[in-house]
Structure formats: C-alpha cells, structure tokens
Amino acid sequence: MSEVKKIRNIGIIAHIDAGKTTTTERILFYTGKEHKMGEVHDGTATTDYMPEEREKGITITSAATTCEWNGHQINIIDTPGHVDFTAEVERSLRVLDGAIGVFCAVGGVEAQSETVWTQADRYKVPRIAYINKIDRVGADFYNVIDAICDKLGANAVPITIPHGVESNFQGVIDLIEMKYLTFCEENEGRDVTKSEIPEECLEEANEKREELINALADVDDSIIEKYMEETLVTEDVTSCLRKATLAQKVVPVLVGSSLKNKGVQTVLDATVHYLPSPLDVPPIEGIHPKTEKKEARHPSKDKDLCAFAFKTAFDKHGDLTYLRIYTGELSEGQQVYNANTGKTERVNRLWYMHADTREKCEKALPGEIIGAIGLKHTTTGNTLCKKNTPIELEKMDFPETVISKSIEPKATADKDRLLDVLKILSKDDPTFSYKSDEESGQIIMSGMGELHLEIICSRILNEHKIKANVGKPRVSYRETVASVAEAAFTFEKQFAGKNHFAYVKVKVESTEEETVEIKSKVRKNSIPEEFYNAIEEGVFSAATSGDIGGYPIINLCVTIEDVKHNVDSTDTAFNAAAFTAAKNAIQKAECVLLEPIMSLQIKTPVSYMGDVIAHLGAKRAEVGDMQVEGDSRIIMAQVPISEMFGYADTLRGLSQGRATYSMQPLKYAAVPKEIQEKMFVF
C-alpha cells in the first residue's frame, strides 16, 4: 500500500475503438503487472475477460486493476466505450480522482467521446488526453486537438507532439523537457531513448512549447517572466501544469500508437505528474442519515470509516462488492453499517482486483479501490460506515431503460433458475431490469439498447447454461401525471390478532427529473423511522405502474402532506395507506404516455446525405445541426427509439455501407395522440 499522496485512481474513457483497452494492456505490460501483452483482436486482453467481450472485441463491464509506476500506485478502471454500457462509465467516474481520455487520431471526437467527457465534467474529474493511433492512415493530431477544444469545451494543450504521422510515425517530442523520445521495437517498446530534437522538428517544437507556456500563464503569470528571462526549468513547468490540470484549466495532450508500442510510457509519466492523488481532490461530502446535516470527510486512516459501493458483481466466491475507501480503515471480518438500509453486515474477505483475478488484502486504507466478499445486502450506491458516526454519500442516478424483450426458458423446469439469474444480473447492472407480465406470464427484460440485451441473453445462455426463447425488441414506455392532485387514505383493519392503523395524505405533480421524488411536509423525527420508510416504500410501489398501459411512472413528485398514527400503528398499515393514497392521487391526476427519445448522430459521405435525411423524415425525427468533416457530413437528430429498430441494416442500404451512426437516450416525451390510438383500444 502506497502513502495516500502517491495513489492515483484513474479511469480510461473513450469512444468505442479509440484503443482504450489496448492502451490499458500496454500500461500493465510496461509497469510489470503483466509479462505478456494481451491483444483485443486476439481476444487475450486482460481487462476484457468476459467471453462476450473477447468474442466482440469490445469492453462491456468496467474492469479494475492496480499497477505501480515510479513509486506510485495506479488504480485503473478500463471503462466501456459503447453507449449501451454508459452506466459502467457513470459508476466508475463516481469514485475516480482523474481520467485519461483516449481519442483516435483518425476518428477524433466521436459521439460517445462527448458523452463520457460530459459525465467526467459532471463529477469534476481532472483529465489528460491521449491521441492514439497516430500511425493510422488519415491521422491528424492537430485536427483532433481542435475538436477536443471545440466540441468538448476543453483547453487542450499538447505536451508531446508526433515526429511523423501515419506510416512515418517514428517517435514523440516531449515539450516539457524538450527531448525526442524513441521506443525500441526489438523489446516491444520497453526501452525509451531520449535524444536531442531533430533539426526538422525544432521550429514546430519551439512554437508548441511557447503555446504551452502561454496557456500556463493563466495559472501562474510568473512562468512567462521566467520563460522570457530564460530561467525556466523543467520543474517549474511540471509544477505549474499540475496546478492547471487539477484546477481543470488545462487538459494536457499526449500522442502515440499503443498498438505499435510507442508513447504509452509518456502517458504513465503524465498520470503520475499531473493527475490528482486522493489528497488533491475536495473531501467527500455526504449527509447524516437522520439529521440530514451536511458532513465532509477528509482522507485519513485515523477517521471513522466511510466507503462507497460503486459496483456489485456475482462471483464464484459470493457477492463481490467494489468499494472506494474515502476515510478510515476496512479489515477482513469487520462489521460495517449500511447508511442506506440501516443494516449491519460483516466483510468476509477483501481483495485487490486485477480484472477477473485477485490478491488478498488484509486491510484497505483511504484512497484504495478494493473488492469485498460477504456484503449480501449492499447494492450500487450504498455508503458503508460506522454505526455511531453514520454518513450517507450522494446516490448514483442511472438513465431509464429504453427497450425490452420477452424471455422464457425452453424447459419449464428452468423458470425458477432463470428468475434467480435475472435477479443476479439486475443487481450487478442498475440499467437492467426484469418483471413478470401478470397477463401473459412472460418475463420481460429491459435495458439500454439492443446490444445491451443481446449481451444479457448471451450471458444467460453461456455462463448460466439456460436455453431460452427471446422475443423481438420492444419499446420501454413510461407514464407521468398530467396535473396536480391530492388524495388521502386511512388504513384501519384487524388481522393476525392485532389492530393496524395509519393515515396518509399525499399530493402528486409532474417534475422535470426522470425519477420518482418524495418530499415531505412531515418532519422525519415526528414519526418512527420504520413508519416513514414504509410510507416511502408504499409510494414507490404505487409508481411502478400507471393507468394507461401499466408502465412505470417517472417525472413524478410525491409530497407527503400529512400522517396520523396511534398505538395501533404498524409499518404494514403505513405501507398500505401510502400505496392507496398515492394510487388514488395518480388516478385523479390522469396519466400521460411517454416514449424514449434518442439523440442520433449519423456520419455519412455527402453523396448519401439527401437519402439519409429523407429517410429520417419518415421516422418522426427532428433533424438539427449538421457539421462538415472533410468529405463527410455529421447529421444530428432526435428520434423516438420505436422508429429505430433495425436501423443499422437500413442505413447500410442507404449508404452502401459507408455511413455510421450512434445514438443514446436523451429524454422521454409524450407519445403523439395518433400513435397512442394505434397502440391501445380505449
């Protein structure tokens, strides 16, 4: 375990095919964590260990690993690049201190690049950028830097530049030390040679170094004086660049080709020099679960425990929970208090994770990311702490699912086992859910896209050996309320030899957030905690199905207006009273049917643009901005997902296979009346 200031918790984020996993493999090789390079195209990448990842050559689940470089411990999470697995990026960024954004030198800033960059902005994660694949035909280093600045709003400043591009790429020029770096091909790039900058590159190097110094002057204006007086030393530049990166005023940019083993060591150096340690980021903030008073916890082993569960996974040894330790210590056998559930659990085992392998951890300290076995009641977004000093960290929000498929086992005897597997998968993945349709008896799975559910089905078949029939994709509709309404209900019954009483009054109204929000005019401490929890459970249960098609309700705010209790009150009574009151209020407010709208980005040669746009017009799409990128056009649009099933084949036909597209969930919007009338018979 390194001291806290020498820990780097980083994520590698990018669009699909930018080379994230290949870069991670090189990092593991050069740091000595792996003695042989894994390759994505061979299906041997360490961090892509799932069979589906190796088959498709993409990252599906975030893999955690740890390595060391120049006396620093680097905890890495390699995240997925496909939009269907955005939740994996979300929960990784939640616990990371810094990130490496990987960009393809040919493709530049793609749609998912913007998505993950925005996620990192939201969590205020300092970043460095690595422009990969500079050896590819069509590579344009400075064009990608311009795109990072223009599309992502980042102040991207190169600190290394390439010597040659495409097949002429030979090495990189370090603008910090003003040296030329080459990477030995005989030993897979292990040996890095520093030499003087070639004469033909000197003018460009001096120009770009001056741009770097000018960018840093916003952080420390004394650096300009030293530069002009020729007293500027490497340590001055490094120190100032670190401050600028941590303050998110500058994004240092590096260049290389991970596949050709050139430039990766400079990324490791930049990670250590410029990305934050746990001490460099603001202390984690949360609230006291009962008083709701804000608290801040600084990263110290002498403070009481505060750990955040950012991911759970089913493991052959038991339920595996990924934890980020913020304060205090965590040891095997220790009892921990879950601030979200109010339950106490025992940690049976602690592990340092290395993709799907692990090594034993006796004690985890602040700043570490570890895996824990034994936390059966802990889920993604829960806070673990000491019972006498509880703290609840901000929960994680995930987007609503947008498509569904039915699934049924081929053998009736497998139904219970299938339900058990779906329960495990839904606990592992917050963007996957399932339910049994009461009318048809079918099991309905819901997820973020066609690929997402395809992977789920593959895991059911291959990992769990359950053969099943899977239906065609269908839209995951939602409902909301059209107006404000109130309702009250008194539950007063006798059963099991006991009286049960509760009175609950609620108000429902629509809200902008795609969630169910509960507010209360009743002070939490005015009724027992178990009664208040039962009220919340009753309200959430009422919101699971609306009046139009039985779809879950979103964009809903429920205010608890009043409650009454007496000696006969029970949590069962309050749950039932809250459920009925909320149901009645929702009926009064009348429901509106909502459909998922996707943000669509199409890149097409200009010769096919007319056909592509004309086809979108028949898809209820709203075409927005268009961008020029060489001989191609990028079309931005918003379109209902119900119109997009099978679009990959359609676009291939419209463009003779030359156009590409990506889409991601944008919002829910009311279904037009004429469409709704075709869906339901009223």
Helices and strands as residue ranges (DSSP letters): G 4-6, E 7-14, H 20-30, H 51-56, E 63-69, E 72-78, G 83-85, H 86-93, E 98-104, H 111-122, E 127-132, H 141-152, E 156-158, E 160-163, G 166-168, E 171-174, E 179-183, E 192-195, H 199-216, H 222-229, H 234-246, E 251-255, H 264-274, E 284-287, E 294-297, E 306-315, E 318-327, E 330-331, E 335-338, E 344-346, E 349-354, E 357-360, E 363-364, E 369-373, E 383-385, E 392-393, E 403-409, G 412-414, H 415-428, E 433-436, E 443-447, H 450-462, E 468-470, E 474-475, E 478-481, E 485-495, E 498-510, E 516-520, G 524-526, H 529-542, E 556-564, H 571-589, E 591-605, G 606-608, H 609-617, E 622-629, E 632-640, G 641-643, H 647-655, E 660-670, H 673-679
